[in-house]
Amino acid sequence: MALQLPSSFADTLRSKFSSSRESGALVFTESTVKNVVDGDILFEIRVAPSLSKKSTLRTDSDTKNSQSASKQKFNPFLNPDPELLLAELGQDYKLVLNKFSIVPYHFLCITSQFKPQNAPLSEEDLAAAWACLQAPVPDDTKGKQWLAFYNCGEQSGASQAHRHVQFIPVDSSAKLLPDVALTYGVSESQDAIGQFPTFDPTVPFTHFVLPVPPSPTPDDLIMRFSSLLARTLTALREHSSLTSQISGISFNFAMTKQWMYMAPRSRETYAHDDLELSVNATGMVGMLLAKSESELDIFEKVGVLEILKTVGVEKVKQDEKHHDY
């Protein structure tokens, strides 16, 4: 039986977001949005200066190791806060509000038992994510749809080691990087899905996009995910043969009801002077976060595409006949 969210999910999400914010169980940070055009992409940069007061720059490896150890000691997803728990999805997944939110109604689909965040999504994970994408948005966000995203690996921007796919509402009319990439067309192949992934040729970092059929089966989802992953692994392998900067497998994955997107990662942050700009999957599709006006200045002066090329993997030509299937 296909996974399905409760019919009351949108109402539950709205009421829980409000009540948990009032109780302090959820911390919501106000922000403003600045649009920046680079290449043929309109990037959305969300500016939240108050976050800079809560973050500490990574000044040495000891600080990073201490933070990593702290994350490993406490796992908020094994026993989620009841005030943040939205619903159970089958026996293997739970839906929880994001405790530290910048976008209203940001929620997560977490595995009920521990599974690692540094591994690709399974067929069951994708089916759960698809069920969440079908959920209606709350009444006060009409005109939006859900964006699912997964940060996999040490350099991806993942905040927790316990597997979780995240969801935020985005404008249905928004032209994110994958939407633009699809305008270049998808060519036919002999793959099981009959399509080669496409990409935006004007974007300097490696990324792959495939359209999703209107009513996909679990096989449809996993075959498309596997096609993107094969090319991502090839890009990481070829890049690591040229540089030693990549450690392990890291990539960002995002999905809407229209497409799947994947981009390999070489590093988590972009360093500029004394600042480090963290980028996760939302950044790689066109929505970034600036924790200060200084960070916003870096995005505007350096250029968003240049920053994403640095944290991603510079585009290389791939032979479509040879992939890590």
Backbone hydrogen bonds in HBPLUS format (Angstrom, degrees):
<---DONOR---> <-ACCEPTOR-->    atom                        ^
c    i                          cat <-CA-CA->   ^        H-A-AA   ^      H-
h    n   atom  resd res      DA  || num        DHA   H-A  angle D-A-AA Bond
n    s   type  num  typ     dist DA aas  dist angle  dist       angle   num
A0009-PHE N   A0006-PRO O   2.98 MM   3  5.30 158.0  2.03 121.8 121.8     1
A0012-THR N   A0008-SER O   2.91 MM   4  6.14 160.4  1.95 159.3 165.8     2
A0013-LEU N   A0009-PHE O   2.78 MM   4  5.96 161.0  1.82 157.6 162.8     3
A0014-ARG N   A0010-ALA O   3.08 MM   4  6.26 159.3  2.12 143.2 148.2     4
A0015-SER N   A0011-ASP O   3.00 MM   4  6.20 169.3  2.02 152.4 155.2     5
A0016-LYS N   A0012-THR O   2.83 MM   4  5.84 163.3  1.86 152.4 158.0     6
A0017-PHE N   A0013-LEU O   2.96 MM   4  5.93 156.5  2.01 142.6 149.3     7
A0018-SER N   A0014-ARG O   3.18 MM   4  6.35 158.8  2.23 142.6 147.9     8
A0019-SER N   A0015-SER O   2.89 MM   4  6.11 169.4  1.91 153.3 156.3     9
A0020-SER N   A0016-LYS O   2.86 MM   4  5.78 165.5  1.89 149.2 153.8    10
A0021-ARG N   A0017-PHE O   3.14 MM   4  6.04 143.3  2.28 133.5 142.9    11
A0022-GLU N   A0018-SER O   3.06 MM   4  6.28 155.1  2.13 145.5 152.1    12
A0023-SER N   A0019-SER O   2.98 MM   4  6.19 150.7  2.06 144.9 152.8    13
A0024-GLY N   A0020-SER O   3.10 MM   4  5.99 125.9  2.41 130.0 141.6    14
A0025-ALA N   A0020-SER O   2.95 MM   5  4.99 115.7  2.37 145.9 155.9    15
A0026-LEU N   A0020-SER O   2.98 MM   6  5.24 154.1  2.05 126.5 121.1    16
A0027-VAL N   A0099-LYS O   2.75 MM  72  6.01 166.3  1.77 176.4 177.0    17
A0101-SER N   A0027-VAL O   2.93 MM  74  6.23 146.0  2.04 149.0 159.6    18
A0029-THR N   A0101-SER O   2.87 MM  72  6.28 161.5  1.90 164.2 170.3    19
A0032-THR N   A0047-VAL O   3.03 MM  15  5.26 154.7  2.10 141.0 147.2    20
A0047-VAL N   A0032-THR O   2.70 MM  15  5.26 163.7  1.73 160.6 165.2    21
A0034-LYS N   A0045-ILE O   2.80 MM  11  5.13 166.1  1.82 147.5 152.2    22
A0045-ILE N   A0034-LYS O   2.79 MM  11  5.13 168.7  1.80 157.1 159.9    23
A0036-VAL N   A0043-PHE O   2.85 MM   7  5.13 163.2  1.88 148.0 153.8    24
A0043-PHE N   A0036-VAL O   2.78 MM   7  5.13 155.8  1.84 156.5 153.2    25
A0038-ASP N   A0041-ILE O   3.07 MM   3  5.61 164.3  2.09 162.6 166.6    26
A0041-ILE N   A0038-ASP O   3.16 MM   3  5.61 162.8  2.19 128.1 132.0    27
A0044-GLU N   A0286-GLY O   2.91 MM 242  6.25 165.9  1.93 166.3 168.1    28
A0288-LEU N   A0044-GLU O   2.78 MM 244  6.23 150.2  1.87 156.4 165.9    29
A0046-ARG N   A0288-LEU O   2.79 MM 242  6.13 168.4  1.80 159.8 155.8    30
A0290-ALA N   A0046-ARG O   2.85 MM 244  6.07 167.3  1.87 154.3 155.5    31
A0048-ALA N   A0290-ALA O   2.88 MM 242  6.26 163.8  1.90 167.1 172.6    32
A0051-LEU N   A0048-ALA O   3.06 MM   3  5.87 159.4  2.11 124.7 130.3    33
A0052-SER N   A0049-PRO O   3.08 MM   3  5.70 149.7  2.17 115.8 123.2    34
A0053-LYS N   A0050-SER O   3.28 MM   3  5.70 149.8  2.38 106.4 113.8    35
A0054-LYS N   A0051-LEU O   2.96 MM   3  5.26 142.7  2.10 105.7 116.6    36
A0055-SER N   A0051-LEU O   3.18 MM   4  6.42 129.1  2.45 147.4 161.2    37
A0064-LYS N   A0060-ASP O   3.38 MM   4  6.77 159.5  2.42 146.6 151.9    38
A0065-ASN N   A0061-SER O   2.86 MM   4  6.06 161.5  1.89 151.8 157.0    39
A0066-SER N   A0062-ASP O   2.91 MM   4  6.05 153.1  1.98 145.0 152.4    40
A0067-GLN N   A0063-THR O   2.99 MM   4  6.23 156.6  2.04 147.7 153.6    41
A0068-SER N   A0064-LYS O   2.91 MM   4  6.15 158.6  1.96 150.0 156.2    42
A0069-ALA N   A0065-ASN O   2.93 MM   4  6.10 157.3  1.98 146.3 152.2    43
A0070-SER N   A0066-SER O   2.99 MM   4  6.19 153.1  2.06 143.7 151.0    44
A0071-LYS N   A0067-GLN O   3.01 MM   4  6.29 155.5  2.07 148.5 154.4    45
A0072-GLN N   A0068-SER O   3.08 MM   4  6.33 150.7  2.16 144.8 152.5    46
A0073-LYS N   A0069-ALA O   3.10 MM   4  6.35 140.4  2.27 143.8 153.6    47
A0074-PHE N   A0070-SER O   3.41 MM   4  6.68 152.5  2.49 149.1 153.9    48
A0078-LEU N   A0075-ASN O   3.42 MM   3  5.99 163.5  2.44 115.8 119.2    49
A0084-LEU N   A0081-ASP O   2.81 MM   3  5.35 152.5  1.89 117.9 126.9    50
A0085-LEU N   A0081-ASP O   3.11 MM   4  6.34 125.6  2.42 145.8 160.2    51
A0097-LEU N   A0084-LEU O   2.80 MM  13  5.01 158.0  1.84 140.0 146.7    52
A0086-LEU N   A0095-LEU O   2.74 MM   9  5.34 167.0  1.75 154.6 155.4    53
A0087-ALA N   A0095-LEU O   3.41 MM   8  5.27 154.3  2.48 131.9 135.0    54
A0095-LEU N   A0087-ALA O   2.81 MM   8  5.27 170.5  1.82 163.4 161.9    55
A0089-LEU N   A0093-TYR O   2.84 MM   4  5.01 169.8  1.85 131.5 134.8    56
A0112-SER N   A0092-ASP O   2.82 MM  20  5.11 165.4  1.84 124.3 126.1    57
A0094-LYS N   A0110-ILE O   2.91 MM  16  5.37 155.3  1.97 150.0 157.5    58
A0110-ILE N   A0094-LYS O   2.84 MM  16  5.37 163.0  1.87 165.5 166.0    59
A0096-VAL N   A0108-LEU O   2.94 MM  12  5.31 155.8  2.00 147.1 154.9    60
A0108-LEU N   A0096-VAL O   2.71 MM  12  5.31 160.6  1.75 160.6 167.7    61
A0098-ASN N   A0106-HIS O   2.97 MM   8  5.71 167.6  1.98 147.9 143.8    62
A0107-PHE N   A0167-PHE O   3.06 MM  60  5.37 151.5  2.15 146.8 154.0    63
A0167-PHE N   A0107-PHE O   2.81 MM  60  5.37 146.1  1.92 169.6 170.2    64
A0109-CYS N   A0165-VAL O   2.79 MM  56  5.23 164.4  1.81 158.6 164.1    65
A0165-VAL N   A0109-CYS O   3.01 MM  56  5.23 161.0  2.04 144.0 147.1    66
A0111-THR N   A0163-ARG O   3.43 MM  52  6.17 156.3  2.49 153.4 153.6    67
A0163-ARG N   A0115-LYS O   2.79 MM  48  5.39 154.2  1.86 155.0 157.3    68
A0117-GLN N   A0161-ALA O   2.89 MM  44  5.07 129.0  2.16 139.1 140.8    69
A0126-LEU N   A0122-SER O   3.02 MM   4  6.31 159.6  2.06 152.0 156.6    70
A0127-ALA N   A0123-GLU O   3.01 MM   4  6.25 151.0  2.10 142.8 150.8    71
A0128-ALA N   A0124-GLU O   2.99 MM   4  6.23 153.8  2.06 146.7 153.4    72
A0129-ALA N   A0125-ASP O   2.90 MM   4  6.19 155.4  1.96 147.1 154.4    73
A0130-TRP N   A0126-LEU O   2.85 MM   4  6.06 154.6  1.91 146.5 153.4    74
A0131-ALA N   A0127-ALA O   3.03 MM   4  6.26 151.4  2.12 141.8 149.1    75
A0132-CYS N   A0128-ALA O   3.12 MM   4  6.45 150.2  2.22 144.2 151.7    76
A0133-LEU N   A0129-ALA O   3.00 MM   4  6.33 148.4  2.11 145.9 154.9    77
A0134-GLN N   A0130-TRP O   3.23 MM   4  6.51 132.1  2.47 141.3 152.4    78
A0134-GLN N   A0131-ALA O   3.27 MM   3  5.33 138.8  2.45  95.5 106.5    79
A0135-ALA N   A0132-CYS O   3.09 MM   3  5.37 153.5  2.16 107.0 115.0    80
A0141-THR N   A0138-PRO O   2.93 MM   3  5.60 158.5  1.97 128.4 129.7    81
A0172-SER N   A0143-GLY O   2.96 MM  29  5.90 177.7  1.96 142.9 143.6    82
A0145-GLN N   A0170-VAL O   2.81 MM  25  5.55 154.3  1.88 158.6 164.9    83
A0170-VAL N   A0145-GLN O   2.79 MM  25  5.55 163.7  1.82 163.1 167.0    84
A0147-LEU N   A0168-ILE O   2.87 MM  21  5.46 153.4  1.94 153.7 162.0    85
A0168-ILE N   A0147-LEU O   3.12 MM  21  5.46 151.8  2.20 143.0 150.8    86
A0148-ALA N   A0255-MET O   2.88 MM 107  5.11 173.1  1.88 165.0 162.9    87
A0255-MET N   A0148-ALA O   2.87 MM 107  5.11 152.7  1.94 141.5 144.3    88
A0149-PHE N   A0166-GLN O   2.87 MM  17  5.30 146.9  1.98 141.8 148.7    89
A0166-GLN N   A0149-PHE O   2.91 MM  17  5.30 167.6  1.92 161.7 157.9    90
A0150-TYR N   A0253-PHE O   2.78 MM 103  5.09 159.7  1.82 149.6 152.7    91
A0253-PHE N   A0150-TYR O   2.95 MM 103  5.09 158.2  2.00 151.0 156.7    92
A0152-CYS N   A0251-PHE O   2.96 MM  99  5.35 160.1  2.00 175.0 178.2    93
A0251-PHE N   A0152-CYS O   2.87 MM  99  5.35 152.0  1.95 145.5 154.2    94
A0156-SER N   A0153-GLY O   3.28 MM   3  5.48 167.3  2.29 113.7 115.8    95
A0174-ALA N   A0171-ASP O   3.03 MM   3  5.18 163.2  2.06 109.0 114.4    96
A0179-ASP N   A0176-LEU O   2.94 MM   3  5.23 119.7  2.31 106.7 122.4    97
A0180-VAL N   A0176-LEU O   3.07 MM   4  6.44 157.8  2.12 159.1 165.9    98
A0177-LEU N   A0285-VAL O   2.94 MM 108  5.11 166.9  1.96 151.8 150.3    99
A0181-ALA N   A0177-LEU O   2.88 MM   4  6.14 160.6  1.92 155.1 161.1   100
A0182-LEU N   A0178-PRO O   3.04 MM   4  6.22 151.5  2.12 144.7 150.8   101
A0183-THR N   A0180-VAL O   3.01 MM   3  5.36 144.6  2.14 106.4 116.9   102
A0184-TYR N   A0181-ALA O   3.07 MM   3  5.68 160.3  2.11 115.3 121.4   103
A0185-GLY N   A0182-LEU O   3.06 MM   3  5.37 161.4  2.09 108.0 113.8   104
A0196-PHE N   A0187-SER O   2.95 MM   9  5.58 163.1  1.98 154.8 157.1   105
A0189-SER N   A0194-GLY O   3.27 MM   5  4.87 154.9  2.34  95.5  98.8   106
A0194-GLY N   A0191-ASP O   2.91 MM   3  4.94 145.3  2.03 101.4 112.7   107
A0198-THR N   A0209-VAL O   2.85 MM  11  5.22 156.8  1.90 153.7 153.7   108
A0209-VAL N   A0198-THR O   2.91 MM  11  5.22 143.9  2.05 145.7 151.7   109
A0203-VAL N   A0200-ASP O   3.10 MM   3  5.61 166.1  2.12 118.9 123.4   110
A0315-LYS N   A0204-PRO O   3.04 MM 111  5.68 167.1  2.06 137.7 136.3   111
A0206-THR N   A0313-VAL O   2.73 MM 107  5.57 167.1  1.74 169.5 172.7   112
A0208-PHE N   A0262-MET O   2.91 MM  54  5.40 151.4  1.99 153.8 162.8   113
A0262-MET N   A0208-PHE O   2.98 MM  54  5.40 150.1  2.07 150.4 157.1   114
A0210-LEU N   A0260-MET O   3.03 MM  50  5.38 155.6  2.09 146.9 152.5   115
A0260-MET N   A0210-LEU O   2.86 MM  50  5.38 154.2  1.93 158.0 166.5   116
A0212-VAL N   A0258-GLN O   2.85 MM  46  5.20 159.6  1.90 124.4 124.3   117
A0220-ASP N   A0217-THR O   2.99 MM   3  5.02 116.6  2.41  97.8 113.4   118
A0221-LEU N   A0217-THR O   3.13 MM   4  6.51 156.0  2.19 154.8 160.4   119
A0222-ILE N   A0218-PRO O   3.01 MM   4  6.25 171.1  2.02 155.3 157.0   120
A0223-MET N   A0219-ASP O   2.95 MM   4  5.93 158.8  2.00 148.9 154.7   121
A0224-ARG N   A0220-ASP O   3.24 MM   4  6.33 156.8  2.30 140.1 145.9   122
A0225-PHE N   A0221-LEU O   2.95 MM   4  6.16 163.0  1.98 151.6 157.0   123
A0226-SER N   A0222-ILE O   2.84 MM   4  5.90 159.7  1.88 144.5 150.4   124
A0227-SER N   A0223-MET O   2.99 MM   4  6.13 147.9  2.10 139.8 148.0   125
A0228-LEU N   A0224-ARG O   3.07 MM   4  6.35 160.6  2.11 151.5 155.5   126
A0229-LEU N   A0225-PHE O   2.86 MM   4  6.08 159.4  1.90 151.2 157.9   127
A0230-ALA N   A0226-SER O   2.88 MM   4  5.99 157.7  1.93 146.8 151.7   128
A0231-ARG N   A0227-SER O   3.45 MM   4  6.66 161.9  2.48 142.6 145.8   129
A0232-THR N   A0228-LEU O   2.97 MM   4  6.17 150.1  2.06 145.8 155.2   130
A0233-LEU N   A0229-LEU O   2.81 MM   4  6.02 162.7  1.84 159.3 162.2   131
A0234-THR N   A0230-ALA O   3.10 MM   4  6.29 153.2  2.17 140.5 147.9   132
A0235-ALA N   A0231-ARG O   2.97 MM   4  6.18 157.4  2.02 144.0 149.8   133
A0236-LEU N   A0232-THR O   2.95 MM   4  6.23 158.2  2.00 150.2 156.1   134
A0237-ARG N   A0233-LEU O   2.89 MM   4  6.07 157.2  1.94 147.6 154.0   135
A0238-GLU N   A0234-THR O   2.91 MM   4  6.11 166.9  1.93 154.4 157.6   136
A0239-HIS N   A0235-ALA O   2.89 MM   4  5.98 153.3  1.96 144.4 152.4   137
A0240-SER N   A0236-LEU O   2.90 MM   4  5.98 160.2  1.94 147.1 152.3   138
A0241-SER N   A0237-ARG O   3.20 MM   4  6.38 129.8  2.46 137.7 149.5   139
A0242-LEU N   A0239-HIS O   2.94 MM   3  5.31 150.3  2.03 108.0 117.5   140
A0243-THR N   A0239-HIS O   3.08 MM   4  6.38 134.0  2.30 144.2 157.6   141
A0265-ARG N   A0250-SER O   2.94 MM  15  5.31 161.8  1.97 136.4 131.8   142
A0252-ASN N   A0263-ALA O   2.88 MM  11  5.31 161.0  1.92 149.4 154.6   143
A0263-ALA N   A0252-ASN O   2.95 MM  11  5.31 152.7  2.03 148.1 155.3   144
A0254-ALA N   A0261-TYR O   2.98 MM   7  5.16 156.8  2.04 140.3 143.7   145
A0261-TYR N   A0254-ALA O   2.85 MM   7  5.16 148.0  1.96 162.1 159.4   146
A0256-THR N   A0259-TRP O   3.00 MM   3  5.46 159.9  2.04 153.2 159.0   147
A0266-SER N   A0311-VAL O   2.96 MM  45  5.54 163.0  1.99 133.8 139.4   148
A0267-ARG N   A0311-VAL O   3.30 MM  44  4.85 160.0  2.34 131.9 127.3   149
A0279-VAL N   A0268-GLU O   3.30 MM  11  6.29 163.7  2.33 170.0 169.1   150
A0270-TYR N   A0277-LEU O   2.88 MM   7  5.02 152.0  1.96 132.3 140.5   151
A0277-LEU N   A0270-TYR O   2.82 MM   7  5.02 167.4  1.84 144.9 144.7   152
A0272-HIS N   A0275-LEU O   2.90 MM   3  5.37 165.4  1.92 154.5 157.4   153
A0275-LEU N   A0272-HIS O   2.93 MM   3  5.37 164.7  1.96 137.1 138.2   154
A0283-GLY N   A0280-ASN O   3.08 MM   3  5.44 123.5  2.41 105.9 119.5   155
A0284-MET N   A0280-ASN O   3.20 MM   4  6.57 149.8  2.29 147.9 156.8   156
A0285-VAL N   A0282-THR O   3.31 MM   3  5.35 146.6  2.43  96.0 105.4   157
A0287-MET N   A0282-THR O   2.76 MM   5  5.18 162.8  1.79 146.6 142.0   158
A0286-GLY N   A0283-GLY O   3.16 MM   3  5.12 146.6  2.27  96.7 106.7   159
A0296-LEU N   A0292-SER O   3.11 MM   4  6.47 155.7  2.18 144.6 151.4   160
A0297-ASP N   A0293-GLU O   2.92 MM   4  6.18 151.0  2.00 144.8 152.3   161
A0298-ILE N   A0294-SER O   3.20 MM   4  6.52 143.6  2.34 138.1 146.9   162
A0298-ILE N   A0295-GLU O   3.08 MM   3  5.10 121.2  2.44  94.2 108.8   163
A0299-PHE N   A0295-GLU O   3.14 MM   4  6.54 159.7  2.18 153.0 157.1   164
A0300-GLU N   A0296-LEU O   3.07 MM   4  6.37 155.9  2.13 149.7 156.4   165
A0301-LYS N   A0297-ASP O   2.79 MM   4  5.93 156.0  1.85 149.9 156.8   166
A0302-VAL N   A0298-ILE O   2.85 MM   4  5.58 161.0  1.89 147.2 153.5   167
A0303-GLY N   A0299-PHE O   3.09 MM   4  5.32 138.4  2.27 117.5 129.8   168
A0307-ILE N   A0303-GLY O   3.15 MM   4  6.44 156.9  2.20 151.4 157.6   169
A0308-LEU N   A0304-VAL O   2.91 MM   4  6.18 162.6  1.94 157.2 162.2   170
A0309-LYS N   A0305-LEU O   2.88 MM   4  6.00 147.5  1.99 142.1 151.0   171
A0310-THR N   A0306-GLU O   3.13 MM   4  6.32 145.8  2.25 138.8 147.2   172
A0311-VAL N   A0307-ILE O   3.12 MM   4  6.48 156.0  2.18 151.5 156.9   173
A0312-GLY N   A0308-LEU O   2.81 MM   4  5.69 132.4  2.03 137.2 150.4   174
A0322-HIS N   A0319-ASP O   3.01 MM   3  5.71 170.0  2.02 126.4 129.6   175
